[in-house]
Amino acid sequence: MQGIDPLKFYQDIHFFNTEIRHFESGVFFENYVPVPPFSLLFYLPFTFLKLSIAKLVFNLFGLFIFCFSLNRLINELKFFNVWFYFLPLIFLQPLFSNFHHGQTYLLVTALLFEFYIAFNKQKNVRIGWIISLLFALKIFPAFIAIMLIVKKGWKAIQWIMLFSALLGLICYFTIGSETINYYYLKVLPRLVSNDITAPFYFFNQSFYTFLLNAFVQHPYLNLSPIINAPIIAVIVQLLFYAVVFSCYIKIVSGQNAFISFFVTILVLFLLNKYSTVYGLIVLFPFIFLFKDLPAKAIFIISILIFIISNIPVYKLSAFPLALQYPRVWLLMAIFIILVVLLKPGFNLKYFMISLLIFALPSLAFLKYVSDGSIEIRPKIGILYDFNVLNDKIKLYTCLGNRDSVEYYNFVAGSIDSTKLEKTNNKFSPVNKSVVANKQTLIYMADDCNGVGMYYLKLKTLKSEQ
């Protein structure tokens, strides 16, 4: 990878997978776009090893750090019981998925353990670099810092801002300003709005995706919702988020540090728009609830988390819509159990504040409106290039380990302009566009499909009067 502009990893998924083919011959499709740029520095030491050895060393390293921090957490809470021996079984699939994909969530979970230990000991400087590192590795877990806002840990927040700025400067000068700007100004806003990979896909087990499929019609992505009424999705999500977050504020304000810590993790799952099986490993510290809550309730929660972690979601595609999202409903069930046990009560002020916080994000359902263009989506993989011929359009697609070609019937009586523009003298696939028959603009787009997950759009141009 020496000499390669890292910006290409984020701008061109096909290029990224083509480079992987030099090292991997199996079946794969990889996407680096959602990963923060700091990872380019973090993974650098492993690039000096052979692929198989690097993956093994990285997994062992993550497992060692995870076990080390778990032991520290056990000592901090001074709690251990026989149920700990069942944890590898409860989290069997998340553990396997982390090892199989070489994910960083074991390290992320270890950092969350360390965050709690530092918070419990009021080590504000340590909290600062832990949250900064979390944000640099995986965006979502870093929102554990919300707990600091509710608990009024302002000194820790100041250290987070300082260390984040320092880490940002290091990345800025080592990785390059163009890559950093592209990720945080162009990619991150779309990740926050769930425009990561296939927003309508049920593998993304989130309440947002359920509402999207239930109430938002899209001519190419979701033909038959229960009812085409995006405003219902807006209202339901807004009310749900407000109820959950207002209860969360009450719980964190009145409970001990560990219950606040775990409930924060659970609420992040409920509010997050994107969910993965390997990310479920961060629910690992639920076992310490035995210390504060009735054993019967924790036994029920253990069973629910076992189902959440190991249910084969891929087998549910033919089920009715509501049954395709078991993780969502079971996570809600755990939250309801905790609310019943902890009795936070309802606070109108917190509810109204929560409505204000989530009002704008909930409007995201209204963006999935077709502009009337024809969308040509590859049968396999993603589009990375195309050519307009006289009687068809030739689509070049990438499925990770291999490329393919597809054709779309289209009569081009004339090709008035073919251009491959460059932005700042750098090629980007999205810059390619062709005007055919003086009225049809043909170009690559990734709207509502995930960053860099291109398909072809044919848009009729308005004639000049």
Sequence and secondary structure as in RCSB ss.txt:
>XXXX:A:sequence
MQGIDPLKFYQDIHFFNTEIRHFESGVFFENYVPVPPFSLLFYLPFTFLKLSIAKLVFNLFGLFIFCFSLNRLIN
ELKFFNVWFYFLPLIFLQPLFSNFHHGQTYLLVTALLFEFYIAFNKQKNVRIGWIISLLFALKIFPAFIAIMLIV
KKGWKAIQWIMLFSALLGLICYFTIGSETINYYYLKVLPRLVSNDITAPFYFFNQSFYTFLLNAFVQHPYLNLSP
IINAPIIAVIVQLLFYAVVFSCYIKIVSGQNAFISFFVTILVLFLLNKYSTVYGLIVLFPFIFLFKDLPAKAIFI
ISILIFIISNIPVYKLSAFPLALQYPRVWLLMAIFIILVVLLKPGFNLKYFMISLLIFALPSLAFLKYVSDGSIE
IRPKIGILYDFNVLNDKIKLYTCLGNRDSVEYYNFVAGSIDSTKLEKTNNKFSPVNKSVVANKQTLIYMADDCNG
VGMYYLKLKTLKSEQ
>XXXX:A:secstr
 TT  THHHHH HHHHHHHHTTT  SS     TTS THHHHHTGGGGGS HHHHHHHHHHHHHHHHHHHHHHHHH
HHT   GGGGGHHHHTHHHHHHHHHHT SHHHHHHHHHHHHHHHHTT HHHHHHHHHHHHHH TGGGGGGHHHHH
TT HHHHHHHHHHHHHHHHHHHHHT HHHHHHIIIIIHHHHHTT SS TT TTS  HHHHHHHHH  BTTTBS  
SS  HHHHHHHHHHHHHHHHHHHHHHHHHS HHHHHHHHHHHHHHH S   TGGGGGGGGGGGGGGTS HHHHHH
HHHHHHHHHH  GGGGTTS GGGG HHHHHHHHHHHHHHHHH     HHHHHHHHHHHHHHHGGGGG    S EE
E  SSSEEEEEEE SSEEEEEEE SS EEEEEEE   S EEEEEE  BTTB  GGGEEEEETTTEEEEEE TTT 
TT  EEEEEE     
